[in-house]
Amino acid sequence: MPDQLSAKDWLDAGLKALAASGFTALKAEPLARALKVSRGSFYWHFADLAAFHAAVLGHWREVAAERIIADLENVPEDESPLRLLLRRTFSGRLALEKAVRSWATFDSQARAAVQAIDRRRLDYVELLLRKAGLPEGLAQARAQILYWAFIGYALSDKPLPKTRQELVLEELMRMALHQDDMRRRAVLEAGS
């Protein structure tokens, strides 16, 4: 029965190995051992290691961006998708994010995947800010600041204690959506 693994089983194992041990763990033999199957199962689903790496990066995008965005698009109207996103981001374990970004420093395919997911996430945060009433330029700037905060957090070695998470979340929300800044900026943009 274990030899009947799906491609998704291999990709999930790849993401787990990547988060735990880095991109050098993305090889058929150690993954097959961890899954207690033969390497033949790996090659049944993937032509070679390069094809597996490309699929792992695609699966990462699905897990780390597309599913999260889809979940946020389905929140009740009385909840803030931005607040939920920030809460999820700053309370999660980000070993996988750190591992993929490390991989991207050595591999052009991983670098392209990171750049694509960065653009997708930035565009989505900007959209959330515009839906909250920020003008386009201000939404772009604040989306970038929020994203840089996320990258800094993802690459840091210190998780935030629960009480600090809430303080950081509230401060990020205040900075992102501060109404006085929005009004002042709208006046400035209207005058130019």
Secondary structure, 3 states (H helix, E strand, C coil): CHHHCCHHHHHHHHHHHHHHHCHHHCCHHHHHHHHCCCHHHHHHHCCCHHHHHHHHHHHHHHHHHHHHHHHHHCCCCCCCHHHHHHHHHHHCCCHHHHHHHHHHCCCHHHHHHHHHHHHHHHHHHHHHHHHCCCCHHHHHHHHHHHHHHHHHHHHCCCCCCHHHHHHHHHHHHHHHHCHHHHHHHHHHHHHC
